[in-house]
Structures are given as structure tokens and as C-alpha cells.
Amino acid sequence: MSGTGRFGRFGGRYAPETLMGPLLELEAAYELFKAEPSFQAELSALLKDFVGRPTPLTKAAKLGGSLGLELYLKREDLAHTGAHKINNSVGQCLLAKRMGKTRVIAETGAGQHGVATATAAAKLGLTCVVYMGAVDMERQALNVFRMRLLGAEVRSVDSGSRTLKDAVNEAMRDWAGSVKTTHYVLGSALGPHPFPSMVRDFHACIGWEARAQVRAQAGRLPDLALACVGGGSNAIGLFSGFLSDPAVELVGVEAGGTGLEPGRHAARFAAGPGGGAPGILHGTFTMLLQDAHGQVRETHSVSAGLDYPAVGPQHADLAESGRARYESVSDVEALDAFDRLAREEGILPALESAHAVAWLCREAAAYKGKVVVLNLSGRGDKDVDSVRRAREASGG
Amino acid sequence: MAKERLEAAFKKAAADGRSAFVPYLTAGDPTLEWTGRYLDALAAAGADVIELGVPFSDPVADGPVNQRSAERALAGGATLAGVLTLVTAKRAEGFALPLVLFTYANPAAAMGWESFVRRAAAAGVDGVLLVDVPVEESAEPAAACRAAGLGTIFLAAPTTSAERLAAAAAASSGFLYCVARLGVTGTSAALDAGLGDDLARFKRAAGALPVAVGFGVSTPEQAAAAAKLADGVIVGSALVRLLEGTDPEANGRALGTAAAALAAAMRRTSC
């Protein structure tokens, strides 16, 4: 049953020895339960009655009209807890319970995965500890409070850049010492095998729902499926529904931050010396922002959820094979798109999702008259304070 | 050949009726120049083999002491290439103890596996331990090491299955690194109660290959107890934390004293 977890040359299982046994145990359990009708039935019921799936596909007539295209938003912001993250958290917490674990841990950047895991843990009766970088705890204070309200313990991570990558480091260290009782609910489609495949599978409902919905509403498949890419879980979820439709273009949008020089962005696929190169971080071989000596670079994004130096290995493969394309937009473009979606469509998007909106606004001329499905991966309530501060800083 | 120098060190310790003392240091903490002096201090204190850690920005297998050490080393400008230059210089001075390079995958992968192994062997490194490259992912670097005559050291942990333990032992040369407890590197108040059982299992799998135990071995008493159970004892964080003071010279003296105490405690114990 033990696969290698490769996507082309990317992926794999580069984990410290202590975690290898638990990763193999997880893979075996996942393979077992994903084929088991009672597990699937329980998961489906939770997704329907607790998460609120299927989420709607909303036609964004005003924004689409002003851009000259037909735009549909996949409304993951309307899933319980306000982002797509809950799909994976519910799936993994249910799996953890089936495996006999009593405690789950998670890392979080924007706080959405932490909130989702705290929520799933509360629902399923598991103890929950969330690791969060000290910088992110400050810029996402509301989500910290939400996690605590849900009964989770939030642990501040003060090492390194004190953001998402350091929270992953700390969660992996916790897991190495707690594997007997604990499952690590990794929050994106990255990390060592089986996480990239398992997390993708738990989010594939996004793409399959969107595919059926757009065919019903637009009468055909879209020309473009578009999503923001941090670790890449919402994007791989959306792309999953269209990978076998070669006519559907797939575009992922990364955080361009304040410029493509080293340390100012999180655009792993950007060309040039500031961009990424294949490397190994957090258990997987993928595109990685690193210096010439193989040290991982610090990243920047106005959006905490995109502020991460590596990307899910399947995205690295989709880029290399040419099946998907990865672009970036700046902090300023994302903030402008946040405003525009709020005013024209009555939706406050997460700053992460605003990156996808921003790219479409910039590149709309190339998609005149086309049908576009954009994954609105989360809602922006958590970002209202960041947006206010960014406006004050720019004098806007 | 490098691997043989490593094996000879364990054989010599065994012939003396003791377990080999294997101290760990992060190279470049606070600078590579100081590391050069600390290597001499460890040799004078009775080290049999030295594990030289390559600092990495994201050391997921390390506890807080080694994390801070890596941060100091990176702040001091250490790189993998710089570490190899240090090894070259020490060998030119006549530094004779076997050296094992302990590194996360990415700095070595960024250099290119072939190039990394060739340069490490040319510098005078004797063995390589890639802490986040399990046996399943090791084909390319391990083949390069074997071709260059370098020891390939793999880890065995309490969570390692019998099947994987056999694979790790078969792929290892020089010694098998046994992880003494669940968790990351660091000091601990007491050795794990299950250590004896784990080590018995590891030794059976290792056959003639020496087994060295590390992770959480801190005090001379713990080192002496571990020495009764294994062919080698690795002490890292308990020594590395002595480098946290502001005076590198004084830190070096403290390091030498502590290493000598560990070596003496182990010498009083036959394995």
C-alpha cells in the first residue's frame, strides 16, 4: 500500500525518522477509510449538515460585466468557519478519530486552518493545539480569539520569521514527541506523503461541485479555473474538478508582496533570481524560495495565508508539465481587488482570495467573453483590520 | 577511505572496553573559526568521533537549543560550503578524528547530491547523516556516498518498524544512529525507560554494525548509563547550550570541561 507520493519528480517523503512510522500508519489508515462506506457516509453527512456543502456558485454579474467576461465565484467563504479549510479539517479529524487518536495539532497562518481544525475537533471531541507564528497572531488576532472560544490551545511560535513556516516546524516537532496519541492535521496540500494527496482529496469536492454547477448555470465548462495559491489547497481542490478537461485553463495566483526581490514576496514560481527553485522543505521536494546555499528565504505578503516559502508538490508538477500556470499579484493589487469585490458584488473576500480576483482584473482583456470560475476560498472578515491598517499606511 | 576511519574509531573504543564518545556541535556557532578551535577542544577532551551539524533555517528535528545554535551560525555567515572549507583546513592542520556531517537535506540538495558528496569526501569528511532523508528517499545521495567511500548513517527511532529497521541497518555504514526517545533533539532529565528494549532491538538488526545512541543524552550519568547499552553515545544539546554565553573563549573552555566529564564518565563504564 506504500506509495512514493510523487507528482512527476516532485513530492516524496523527506521526514525525520521518528515521523516515518506515523506517516506510514496514516497512509495505511487513509487508504483503508477512503474506501470504507461508513467513513464516507459519516464524512458526507458532516460536510452537508455541519459544513454546509455544497457551497453555492454565484454569478458575479457586475464585476464580470465590467471586465467583459462571465464570472462565477465558488463560494467557499460560505462554508462553516468562513473558508474552504474546514473540508480538510473535518476529513482529517474524522480520520484521526478512526485511528484512535485523542489529540490533534495544527499549524495556521491566517488562522483559518486553525479555526477550522479547532471547530472540527470540538465537534468530534478531540483535544486541539494550534501553532501560530507570533507575527500572525498579531495580524490575525480575531482568529486567535475564535480558536480559544472553540476550546483550542493556541501556542505562539517565536522562532525564525515567526510566521506560517515556523508554525509548521513547531507542529512537526510536537508530533515527533506525541505520535502515540496525536494526529497532525496539516492544513495545506504539502508536507510529506500522504498529506499532499490526502488534503487534495478532501478538497476535491470544491472542483467537482463547481464543475457541475457551472455546467448547469453557464451551460458549459469554463474557459478558465482560477484560484490563489499559498500552500495550494484551495487551488488543487478547484483544479481537481477540471484536470481531465484539457480545454479548461488552470491558473494559480501567488503573493507578489511588495516586489519580486528576495524576501519581499511569496511567489515560488516567479522567474529570475528572486524566484523559487526545486528544494526540500517540510517533507516534500517542491518549488522553494531559498538562497544559493539552500537556506529557506523569508517571505512577505499582506495575506498571512499566502506567506509561505514552498508550494504543494502537485502544483510544482502541474507547472512543469504546463497543465497549470502560476502568476503573481502585488499586495496593492490584492487590496484594490478586495475593495472592488466588496463594492461591486457585496462580498468581502479573504485577502488570499483577493489575489485571484486581482489577477483576473489585471488580465481581463485576454478573457473577453470567456467563462471563468474563480475560487473564493474564504471570507474577509478576518482581514478587515489588516485592510484598515494598510489604508492608513498608504494614506488612503 | 573515510568510512574505514569511522569504523576504526568504534573498533578502537570497543578494544579499550568502552563505548565511543561522539559529541555534536553546530558548525559556525558563533563562527566557523571558533568551531575549528572547539573541534580541538573536543579532541583533547577524549572524543572518538565528532558529529558536525550544518546549520539550517528550518531544523524540524531539533529542539530549542540546537535551533538557537543554528540561528547563531547562520547569523555568523555559515554555509555548507564554508563548513567543508573548515573541514579541509582542519585536515590540513592534521586533525585526525573521524568527522560525520549531520545535515538537513536542502543545503546538500542545493549544492547537488553528487557535488556535495564529492566536495565532502575531498574535504576529509568520513560519513554523512541526512536527518530528513529516510532510507526510502536516499538512493541518489547514498549511492554517491558509497562511490566516494563515505559512511552512510541512517537513524532508527522507537517508531521504526522491524522491516524499516532492517532496511536502515542494511543501508548504514560506519554506525547506526539510534534515536533514544520520541521527539526532537534536546536535553532531558532522565533517559527513556524503554531505551534498553529499543536498543536491544536496534542491536539485533545492526548485527556487526556499531550502534550509537543520541537524542536526550545530557549528563555524565546518563552518558554512562547509555554507554552500557550501545557502542557509541552522542551528546549534542547538552554541549551546544554551553555556546550560548557571550564570550566564545569562555564557552570553549566550558565545552572542553563538560566534554571531558562526559568522556570520563563513559570510560568508567564498560559496554
Interface residues (C-beta under 8 A of the other chain):
Chain A: T4 G12 R13 Y14 A15 P16 E17 T18 L19 M20 G21 P22 L24 S159 G160 K165 D166 V168 N169 M172 R173 A176 G177 S178 V179 K180 A277 G279 I280 L281 H282 G283 F285 L288 Q290 A292 H293 G294 Q295 V296
Chain B: F56 S57 D58 P59 V60 A61 D62 G63 P64 Q67 E71 L74 T79 L80 A81 Y104 A105 N106 P107 A108 A109 A110 M111 V131 D132 V133 P134 E136 E137 F154 L155 A156 A157 P158 T159 T160 S161 R164 A168 V179 R181 L182 G183 V184
